[in-house]
Amino acid sequence: MNNVKHSPPSAHATRNRRKSGKKVLRSRHKSIGQPPGSLIHIGEQKVEKTEITLFGYDEMQAVTISVSNPAECAALKEKFKVLWIDVAGLHETGVIEQFGALFGIDPLTLEDILHTGQRPKVEDFERYLFLSLQMLEFNRETGEISQEQLSVVLGSGWIITFQEKPGDMFDPVRHRIDSAGSKIRKHDADFLAYTLVDSVVDHYFSILEEIENRIDILDADLVATFSQESFNALNALKRELIMFRKAVWPLREIIGSVARDDFAVVGDLVEHYFRDVYDHVILVIDTVEVFREIVTSMHETWLAGVNNRMNEIMKFLTMIATIFMPLSFIAGVYGMNFKYMPELNLWWGYYAVLGLMAVIVLGFLKYYRSRRWY
């Protein structure tokens, strides 16, 4: 495991995370009773206004343009070999509907784009391919993993990505587009789709490294203290790994489908690259499963350690109680207010009783020592 050290999440952060929690299902009451294909945004509004950024490129040129409405994107559709439209913000359903009308996107696809937090999937509509997956981000201060839905619509010569907010892990891809002579500039839109998916999967590995560091810290703290804070952090980490698994596990089927099946908008060369991404996804899934087993084992170790510590405390208290039982008996006998007690008239009686008590204590301690109870 890595030797990089990070401070464990504070107890306050852990309590806040425990109070707030993460919902497995998003509230879908808005869509109840609505016909299929109804464009209703389900999820948290993360930006005030939808931002649209256009990247157009071929081997000779590459441009980046911020546009205000989808119609401007459609006008530039034929001017570049590849047109990448990045949409950040899903709450303005009218904008999403415009993209659907201009690029021939099925209403059911638009509905899936607006329903965030759903299971990743892939759907082939012949004229375009729809991919939905989860982008994950690790917060080092709180140890929490946040997720954001990424929807990719891949057509012939164009690709549209829908995100919940600006800011992602695609800056290296943008730099490659701006670099003349880069490999991405020589290929079609399907290669760009592969590159984006590969970036998401590669970012999973960086999160796994952070989780591994967190496990190292918790493991050391667990052995040293068996504190309640460590237990809370373990429970939080278990929840993060469950969420990670929920986001990554479906990619096995999705990427495998793109790599195996003959989709009209995905060439044979790019299918080969997707097979490489498939191998990465399998490695991510295997690593998540290993981490889950490690955390479960640490959880059991914590419980066993707490039980052992409680047993040691109970054993110590039992030893004390056992020692004082005969002493209490002797003190009780000679504390009775009978007038005729022969030992009370002996001048050495008090010292004899104290000596007897001392012998009893030493005898018990010697016996405990012989049994290796302390």
N, C-alpha and C positions, 0 to 999 in steps of 0.2 A: 504494500500500500504506500501511497505517497506520504512524504514527510512534511508537506506544506501544512502549516498550522493556522487555523482560524478560530476565533473566539466563539464559544457556544452561544446560542441564542439566549438572551436574558430571560429571567423568569417572567418579567412584565410582558415581553413579546410573546412568550409561550402562552401566558394566560389570555392575552388578547386574541391570539390565534385560536385558542380553545373556545373562547366565547363566541367569536365570529363564525368559525368553522367554514367548511366549503360544502356547498350543496352539490349533491350528485346530479340532480335534475334541475334544470331551469324551469321557472314558472311559465306554463304554457296556457294559462287561462284565457289569454287574448285570442288564441286560435281555436278555442272550443266552439264548435258549431259552424266554423267558416268552411267554405268550399275549398277543395284542393287547388293549390296555386295562389292562394291569397297572400299578398305581400304584407306581412306583419313582422316587425322587428321584435324578436324575443331575445332578451339579454340586457346587459348593462350598456348605457350610452357612455362611451369613453371619450368622445370628442364633441366640441360644440358644432363644428361644421365639417362636412365630408370634404376630404382633400383628394384631388385627382392629379396624379403625376404620370406623364407619358414619357416612355423611353423608346425611341425609334432608332434602328441601326441596320447597317449592312457592312460589308467589308471596307467600304470607303469612308463612311461617316457614321456618327452617333450623336444624337441630340437628346436633351432632357428638357421637357416643357411642363410647366404647371398650367393646367387648364381649369376652366370654371364650370364646364358642362360637358356631358358625354358627346354632344353633337360635334364638338371640336375634334374629339378622338376619331370619330367615324370619318371625318374629312381627311385625316392624315393616314387612313388605313392603307391606301395604295401607294404611298410615297416611300415606304421603307420595306426592306426585306422582312424584318421582324418588328412588330409593334407590341410593346409591353405597356399595359395600362395598370397602374397601381392605385387602387381605391382604398382609402383609409377612413373608416367611419361608415357604419351600416344603418344608422337610425333614420337617415333620409331615404325613405323607401321610394320616393319619386325618382331619385337619381338611379337607384338600382333598376327600377322599371324601365328607365330610358335606355340603359345599357342592354337590357333584355330585348327591347324593340329594335335597337340599332344593329345588334350583333346576332340576332336570331336565337336568343337563349330561352329555353323552355321555362314557363312559369313555375314548374315544379323545382327546377334548378334554382331559380331566384328565391323560392320559398326556403330551400335548404341553406342558401347563403345567408338569409336573414335569421334563421333559427340557429343561434350560436350554442355551443356546448354539446352538439350532437356527436354521435359516433362517427369517426373518420370512415370515408367510403369513396368508391370510384364508380362512375356511371358513364357509359358510352352512348352518345346521341348521334353517332356517325359524323355529323358535320362539326361536332366539337366533343371534347372529353372533359368531364367534370371530376375534379379531385377535391376532397375536403379532408383536412388534417389539423392537428393541434400543434401550435408553436408553444414551447415551454421556456420559461425564464426562471433562474434561481436567484433568490434574494439572500445574499450572504449575511446580512444583519439579522434577519429573522429566521433564516433556514427554510423559508417557504418557497414553494414552486407555484408560479402563476401561469395560467394558460390562456391562449388566445386562438380563436379559430381562424384558419387560413383557408380560403376557398380559391381554387385555381380553375379557370375555364380556358382550355386550350383549343384553339382553332387553327386553321391553315394560315400560317403567317402572322398570327396574333395570339396574344395571351393576356388575360385579365386576372389580376389577383385582388381579392377582397379581404381586407383586414379590419379588425375592430378599432384600431388606433394606429397613428404613425409610430415609427420606431420599430425596427426589426433587426434580424441578423443577415439582411441581404446587402449590406454595404459593400462587402467584398465582390458580390456579383455585379453591382453597379460600377465598381472600379474596373472590373474586367471588361464591361461593356464600353467604358470610356477609353480603354487601352487599345490603340490601333494594332492590328495583327494578332489580337487574342483569339483563342480557339472559339470562344463563344460567338464572336463576330462572323465566323465562317460557317456557322450552322443555322438551322431553321429554328422556329419557335419551340419545337418539341425538345430540342437540346436545352433551351432556356428553362423549360418546365422541369427537366431533369435536374438542372443546376439548382433551381430553387428548392426542390424537394430534398436534394442532397444536402443543401445548406441547413435545412431544418433538422435532418437526421444527424448531421455532424454536430450540431449544437446540442443534441441529446448527450453526446459523449462528454462535453464540457460540464453539463449538469451532473452526470454520473461521477465525474472527478470530484466535484464539490460535495456530493453525497458521500463519497468514499472518505473524504477528509472529515466530514461531520461524523461518520461512523467511527473513525480513529479516535476523535476527541471524546466522543461519548463512551467508547470502550475503555479508555484510560480513566475517565471520571467515574465510570461505573465500578471498576475494580477498587478505586481509591475510597469512594464515599458511599455508594449506594443511596444517593440523595434523592429526594422527591423531584427535584428539578431535572435530574437525569432521566427519571422515569417519565416525566411529562415530555421531555425532548424526544425520548424514544417513541412514545405514542404519536407525537407530531410527525416524526420521520416515517413511521409506518403509514400514516395517512398520506404523506407526500408520495411514497412509493406506490401506494394503491392507485393514486391519481395518475402517476407517471405510467403505470402499467395500463390503465384504462385508455390513456392517450396513445400509447405506442403499440399495444397488442394488435389492433385492427390493421396497422400498416403492413403487417406481414402478409395479409391477404391482398391488400390494395396494391402494394408494389409488386408482389408476385404476379398479380393479374396483368398489370401493365407490361411486365417483362415477358410474360408468356403469350398473351393474347394478341391478335392482330387488330390493333386499333388504326383507323384510317388516318388519324392525325399524328401517329407515332411511327417513325421510321425504324427499320431493322437495326441501324447503328445505335440509335438511342435506346432501343430495347436492351441492347448489350450493356449500356451504362446503367439502366435501371436494375439489371441483375446484380450489378456491383452494389447498388443502394440496398437491394434486398438482403445481401450478405451483411451489410452494416446493421440493418434493422434486426436481423436475427441475433447479432452480437449484442445489440442494445437490450433486446428482450431477455436474453440469457443472463446478462449482467444485472438487470433489474430483479430477476428471479433469485439470483445469488444474494444480492443485497437484502431482499426480503427475508430470505432464510437466515442471514446473519443477524438482522435486526430482531427477528423472532427469537433466535437463540439468545441474543443479549437480553431481550425481555424476560425470557425464562430464567436466565442467570440472575437478573435483578431480583425476581421473585424468590429464587432459591437463596440468594444472599441475604435478603431481608428476613426470610424464615430462619436461616441459620443464626442471624444476629439475634432474633427474638428468642430462639432456643437457648443461646448462650446467656441471655439476660435471665430467662426463666430458670436455667440451671443454677446461676449464681444466687438468685433469690431463694431458690429451694435449698441450696446449701446453707445460706444464712438462717433460714427458718428451721432447718433440721438441727443446726447447732444450738439454737436458742430454745428448742423444745425441752431438752432435759434441764437446761439452766432455769427456764421458767418454772418447771416442775419443782426443782429444789427450792427456788426462791418462794414458790407458792406454799410449799410444805412448812418452811420455817417462818413464813409470814402469817401463819394461822395464830390466832390469839388464845391458845390454850395456856392455862396457868402452869400445868405440870408437863414440861418438855425437858427431859434430862440434859440434852445437849446445850440448852440455854445457860445452864449453870457452870459449864466448862469454860475456863478462861481462854482456852485455845480453840473453842468450837467455831468461832467466826472465821478464824484463819484456816481451819480445816475445811470448812465449806467452800471458801474462796479457792483453796488449793484443789479441791475436788472438781470445782467448775473449770479451773484451768486445765486439769488433766483431761476432762471431757472434751474441751475445745481442741486441745492438741491432738487428742486421739482421732477426732473427726477429721481434722486437717490432714493428718498422716494417712488416714484411710482414703480421703479424696485424692491425695497425691498419688497413692498406690494405684488408684483406678484411672489416673491421668485425666481427672476432671478439671484440673486447672494447671 
